[in-house]
Amino acid sequence: GAVVSQHPSWVICKSGTSVKIECRSLDFQATTMFWYRQFPKQSLMLMATSNEGSKATYEQGVEKDKFLINHASLTLSTLTVTSAHPEDSSFYICSARSGRRLNEQYFGPGTRLTVT
Amino acid sequence: QKEVEQDPGPLSVPEGAIVSLNCTYSNSAFQYFMWYRQYSRKGPELLMYTYSSGNKEDGRFTAQVDKSSKYISLFIRDSQPSDSATYLCAMREGAQKLVFGQGTRLTINP
């Protein structure tokens, strides 16, 4: 299957600071990328969907000004958590899908964010 | 009622057993069905995907879709301790977003 990478794999930041998470599709062009959040022992919660060159579409209840998503190229999307609070601590996972093979949606390894 | 229902388990079986994981769903428009495996603190890994009803086999894994009953299954034959993980079913209507089940935690005991 295709490879999706995320960086960093884990990050600790202080309250009030911002942190950026990168998601890259390494061997295919991702026309659509997704950002999920996962709490312990729970399923994935979709935060937003982004298409290359377009503004992200956020799910209900997700603050778009707090979780900034940029999908500037077919291989890179970024999620920036602004003014982080301890309740933003979570496991963030990106996912990518090619426009040609909609059946196959691949996930990155995830980024564990801890806000102190 | 959730769109996709999946028994969260946990499910514990001895090594070598046949494992059956299942999901039911309510949206008859779902066309694409996937199974993901997620190890602890890792991202989900796509195991199999099927389109519409039928069976699909890949090594020790078999995915079944019964659209008339709105029921999908994943069978694991000759289960191994390395199969211990959380298994997530997911499904989609057309090019819409994936809808996930809650995930089933599976442990294969040596």
Contacts between the chains, C-beta under 8 A, distances in Angstrom:
chain1	res1	chain2	res2	distance
A	1	B	45	7.7
A	1	B	46	5.7
A	4	B	43	7.6
A	6	B	43	7.6
A	34	B	97	7.2
A	34	B	98	7.9
A	41	B	105	7.7
A	42	B	102	7.5
A	42	B	103	7.9
A	43	B	88	6.5
A	43	B	100	4.9
A	43	B	101	6.7
A	43	B	102	4.9
A	43	B	103	5.1
A	44	B	44	7.3
A	44	B	88	7.5
A	44	B	100	5.5
A	46	B	97	5.9
A	46	B	98	7.7
A	49	B	97	6.2
A	91	B	41	7.4
A	93	B	43	5.0
A	93	B	44	7.4
A	95	B	43	7.9
A	102	B	32	7.5
A	102	B	95	5.6
A	103	B	32	5.6
A	103	B	34	7.8
A	103	B	49	5.0
A	103	B	51	6.8
A	104	B	46	6.4
A	104	B	49	6.7
A	105	B	34	7.4
A	105	B	46	7.0
A	105	B	98	6.2
A	106	B	46	6.1
A	107	B	36	7.4
A	107	B	43	3.9
A	107	B	44	4.6
A	107	B	45	7.1
A	107	B	46	7.6
A	108	B	43	5.1
A	109	B	42	5.7
A	109	B	43	4.7
A	110	B	41	7.1
A	110	B	42	6.4
A	110	B	43	4.6
A	112	B	41	7.1
